[in-house]
Every structure is written in structure tokens, then in C-alpha cells.
Amino acid sequence: MTTLDATHDPKRRSWVESANAAGSDFPIQNLPFGRYRRAGSGEAFRIGVAIGDQVLDLRATGLIETDDMNVLMAATPAERQALRTKISDGLAAGSPQQAAWEKALLPQAQAEYTVPCRVGDYTDFYTGIHHATTIGKLFRPDQPLMPNYKWVPIGYHGRASSIIVSGQPFKRPQGQTKAPDAAEPSFGPAKRLDYELELGFYIGQGNALGSAIGIDDAEAHLFGVGLFNDWSARDLQAWEYQPLGPFLAKNFASTVSP
Amino acid sequence: MTTLDATHDPKRRSWVESANAAGSDFPIQNLPFGRYRRAGSGEAFRIGVAIGDQVLDLRATGLIETDDMNVLMAATPAERQALRTKISDGLAAGSPQQAAWEKALLPQAQAEYTVPCRVGDYTDFYTGIHHATTIGKLFRPDQPLMPNYKWVPIGYHGRASSIIVSGQPFKRPQGQTKAPDAAEPSFGPAKRLDYELELGFYIGQGNALGSAIGIDDAEAHLFGVGLFNDWSARDLQAWEYQPLGPFLAKNFASTVSP
């Protein structure tokens, strides 16, 4: 497990005053990475760190030289921890960086975001037993959980190319559905569009094909965590999902937090 | 459909003599792209074109300036067709390029290959009815084909990061299996490792999220075709595949032709 240090001290405060407000999503103890630009500017997206109601331009601080999150994701855990510490120290109340870094802030209200990194593979695990039971009842009222559920991690690959950022509009999918009493399926817009609130894990450093990662080493491969909405067209899914799992019922959009 | 022109003329011959031999896999009418280097050299992979028993270094001909197949894949159909025509013309018997291009050849016996491009999403379609029936009988003897099979394209996403090139070794996967009469599953090496001979389609230019590609325009998005072996651990698959489809039973390796 990560050792807690000064960057996790609950008493640490920031010179960005909004970060110190009770209930702030982004106090100095929570400094998530994202990719952003000034809304409407059309500029290239840059890596930013949320702090209070602001975004800090990380390249402008001189701490990194890239706009590519995948470069950061490929760093070692020690390198990433060192970067985190420098960011926290620079944002901490009394930091000598304050004057320089104030120029690198943009109010979040003036920012727009994009998907934070290039996603190579997106894997969806069916790990919430309450969710699995609820969804299972929709399709198999007599057997919501399969016999394998409590033994092996049930997962499948999603479509990496349809991952979009929260707030980005998308079209309601069209597809085939078939009522139980219908002789043939029909085609049209999905009528049962559902959402799924999931936790997304961003994997940084990989492993060589065929080599195992021990449980004790797993955390070293984890770059970050975000929220994830796996939009689902349940009526399409019910008709298409056997025997190979959901496909078009999920492929139109999956939303990540910035 | 593509218009046939001189590059498809069955009578066209090459100054690469091995390409004219009866039964050659790579006559001048079939000039597949791949990525290769001199075996054991450790050099960066370059884009090559197979011709007879040779590989032509495409950048050395001056026709392209990249070693990145995805750059070629992003070209328009007209640009790709123009490049193809120049390659065929340069390799044709009597071509003024012969003296220069001979220096850009490497015998295939001295080459090693890699996966030809970066794969964003790998989608496996279950489109062969004989295959689907045969595999279906393994898992569901009483219902090999599901009611949806003849109505909607059945497909699922595979793991893009475990696609390797033909001939590249990989480890036999380990995983859970459960005999029908066993009370609990057991863990160990797969005992029923299977292969699937499939045709792989490389998609070049994409489309915007939510926009449809008409059937008549589909071919313009197709960059190329190759052979594909979707290795499958059938004993792992039988236990894990419900309700979300195959996962670990397929994730250890999928082999593409160079």
C-alpha cells in the first residue's frame, strides 16, 4: 500500500482558497489529473490538475514537458509519487511557487475537458453482486446469477473507441429488438436506455504478455481512478447478448469523468 | 467495388523473378503490406511489401516517408490506390525503377515480422454458420445456434493488447475449469487449447461517433485483409462465458499473419 505522507495530511491547506472550503471536491488532498483547454478556444488539450474550483496547467509549472497523459501513465510509481508530492507542495499554503503558479490557473467554469488518455483496452468487470443480481433478473428472472459468478471474475471487453467524456452528447442507438411474443425482431431506436455507475481504473505500466502480476504488486500498475457510466440499451442487449455477451447494446457510448 | 486496372492484370509480370513462379503466394497481383526488419538486427520495424520471396522496403523506394502503418491506414482510398499503382508499376517487368529498387529488397527468409499496425479495437464476429454451429454444440448440444443468430450480427470485442504476430510464442493459459459433476471449479493449465482460422479485416478511415456508414461506402473504410487465429481455451471458456461472453479463454493470444 502507498505510504501516507505530508501530501495526505488532512490538515494541509492550499493557497488556492476555494480548495479549503468545506465540501470542496478538490481539496489539496485530492488532485486528479485530466486534459482540458479554455472552452471554445480550439487549442490543443493540456494536462491539468483540479484544485478547488480551478485547473492548474501542469506543463506551465515546469513539472512536466508533455501534453500526453499516456506518457505520465508509463512512469514508474516512484516517479509518479515524486510528481504528486511536488504538485501538492507547490499548491500548499506558503509555497514559494504561489506567485508563478497563480498564472497557470484557469477557473473550472471556463474549461472544457476531453477523455484523459488514449485507452488501449477497456475491460468491464461484473463485480458488484447487487448490480449483477439486479441486471440478471432483467434477462433471467429464474437465474440472475450464473453458477460461475462467485468463483471467477466475470468481465468482457468494451469498445475503447466509443469512450467519451462526461457531458459530451451522443445519439440514442438504433438496433434490433424482439418482444418475447413477436415472430420476428424489429428495428428502431432503443426504448430502454439505461446507465451504470461504475468505478474506472486506469492502468499505467503494463506487463509482458504471459507474465503474471502478483496481487501484492497490483497497486503499482494502477495510475488512477475515475467515475464511469456504461450506457446500456437494455432492449437491444436482451436480444443480442447470447452467446457472446453485450455488443451493440453498449458500443454507442461509454462516459468517463474528466 | 474497386475498378480493376493494370495492377490487377493477371498477365502482368515482375522483374522479381520469384514472383512469377507458378504458385507464388506473392505475385505482382498480390502485394500485401507488413512491418519487418532483418532478423536479429534489433532495428526498428519498417513497412515492407511482399513480392515473390522478397520484401520491398517501401520507405527506401521514396514512395512513403513513414514506418507507421497507421499513417497509411488513415489515407484516403484514392491515395492508397495511387500508392498501390506506383508499387505495382515499379515492380513490373521493364520498370525504370528496377536498378534502384533491387537495393531495397530483403529475402523473406532473412526477415522477421511484427504486428502490422496498432489495433485500436479488435472485434470478433461470429459470422460462419458452420463454425458457430460446431462451437455451439460444444457448449449447448441442445441449442447450438441461438434464436438471434440469423437476424443480428453476433460479435464481441477481443483484447487488442494480446494480438501477436504469427510464429510468436506464447504461454498456455492457466485458469478455472469446472467439470459438470464437480462440486467446485479447479485451477490449472488449459487442457483444451483450440484454434480458429478467421479472416481479419483492417479498418482504415473511421467515422464520427454516431454517424452511420452506408453499405455502399463500407469498402472505402477497408484497408486490408489478413489471416487471423483466435486461440481459444475451450475448457476455460465453457465455465466463464455466461452471461458476458468469452474473456480469459481468449485473452492470452490472438495471432495475425504478418
Interface residues (C-beta under 8 A of the other chain):
Chain A: G120 D121 T123 D124 Y126 G136 F139 R140 M146 P147 N148 W151 V152 I154 G155 Y156 H157 G158 R159 A160 S161 S162 I164 F170 K171 G175 Q176 K178 E184 P185 G206 L209 G210 W239 E240 Y241 Q242 P243 L244 G245 P246 F247 L248 F252 A253
Chain B: G120 D121 T123 D124 Y126 G136 F139 R140 M146 P147 N148 W151 V152 I154 G155 Y156 H157 G158 R159 A160 S161 S162 I164 F170 K171 G175 Q176 K178 E184 P185 G206 L209 G210 W239 E240 Y241 Q242 P243 L244 G245 P246 F247 L248 F252 A253
